[in-house]
Amino acid sequence: MMALVRMPKKDWYDILGAKPSDCLTELKRKYQKLVLLYHPDKQSADVPAGEVEERVQRFIEIDQAWKILGNEETKKEYDLQRRDEQCYTFLCRCGGKYTISKNETEEVSLVCCDTCSLIIEILR
């Protein structure tokens, strides 16, 4: 049985305009730059009401992204989830899993179970 796990609904790196390889200092710099642009207190009075709501929603997303990526522990957990969610998973008869990333599907033809010695062949 094969299952393709979907990507998370929101890519917190994309929201901050960052890359997973960015250091914490770089993430903070990008966050602070966006906060200055979208913070409700920084908006001019002549902005249309609909746009104000969009900017508030954007600010909330930016803040959520920082809460996850600005903390070493939650960032590490999020990075693991991102990596795992870009994989195909096949269940083994022993109860274990065969896991292969989307990037590896073109290169790898044999995949080992993560708990037993069984191996499957990927046919293209």
N, C-alpha and C positions, 0 to 999 in steps of 0.2 A: 504494500500500500504506500503510495507516494503522497506527500503533502508539501505544497509550496506555501511557506509562511509569508504573509504580506509584510511590507515595510510599515514602520510606525506611521500613524496618521500625520504627525508633525515631525519635521526634521529640525531639531533645535539648532543645529549648526547652520542650516540654511536661513533660519530666522535671524540669526546674528550676523549673517554674511561671513561665516567662518568656515574653517576646514577642521576635520578631526585632528590633524597634525598640529594645529595652532596651540601654543603654550598658554597657560593660564593668564599671563600678563597680556597677551595679544587678544584673548577672548574678552578680558575685562575692558581693554581699550575699545574694542568694537561695541561692546555692550554700552559703555558710557557715551559713545558717540551717538548711538541710536536713541538712548534715553533722552538726550538733549533735544533730539529732533521730534520725538513723539510724546514726551511727558505732557499731560493735560495742562499743567501750570505754565508751560512754555508756548502754548498755542496763542496765536493772535485772535483778536475778537472778531475779525471779519471773515473767519473761516466758516463755510456753510455747515449747517447742523449735521447733515449726512456725513460729511467728511470728518467732522469732530468725532462722531461715533466710530468711524473706521480707524481713526488715529488712536482712539482709546483702546480699541480691540488690538491694534498692532502693539501698543505699549504693553498691554497685558501679556501678549505672546512673548515679547522681548524679555519681560520680567520673568516669565516662567522658564524661558530658555536659560537665562542667567542662573536661576535657582538650581537648575539641573547641571549645567556645564561649569558653573563657578565653584562647585564643591568637588573636590577630588574623588570622593567616594561615589557620589551620585553620577558623576561624569564617567567613571570607570564602569559602573553598572549599565548606564545608557549605551556606552560603546560596545559592551558585550551583547546587549540586546540587538543593537543595530547589526552586528556581525552575524549573530545567530539568525536574524530575520531575513538574511539574504541567502539562505541555504535551502536546498531540497533535503527532505528527511524521509528515509525509507525505514519502515519498521522491520526488524529481524524476528525470526521465529523464536529466538531466545528472550525476546523482550527488549533487547538493546536497539540501537539505531545506527543506520548508515547515514552519514551526513556529508553532503558535498555542496560547496558554494557555487553560485551561478558562474563565477569567474572560472572555476575549475572544470566545468562541464565539458569544455572543448578540449582540455588537456588530459584529464584523468580518465582512465578506463576501468580501473579496479578500485573498489572502495571496501575498506574493512569495517566490520561491526565494532562499535565502541565497547562491547562487553565480552564478546566471544571471538572465536577464531574464524568465523565464516566471512567470506569475501563475495561481493557481487561484481558483475561486469556491467559497465554502462555502455549500452549500444546506441549509436547515433544513426 
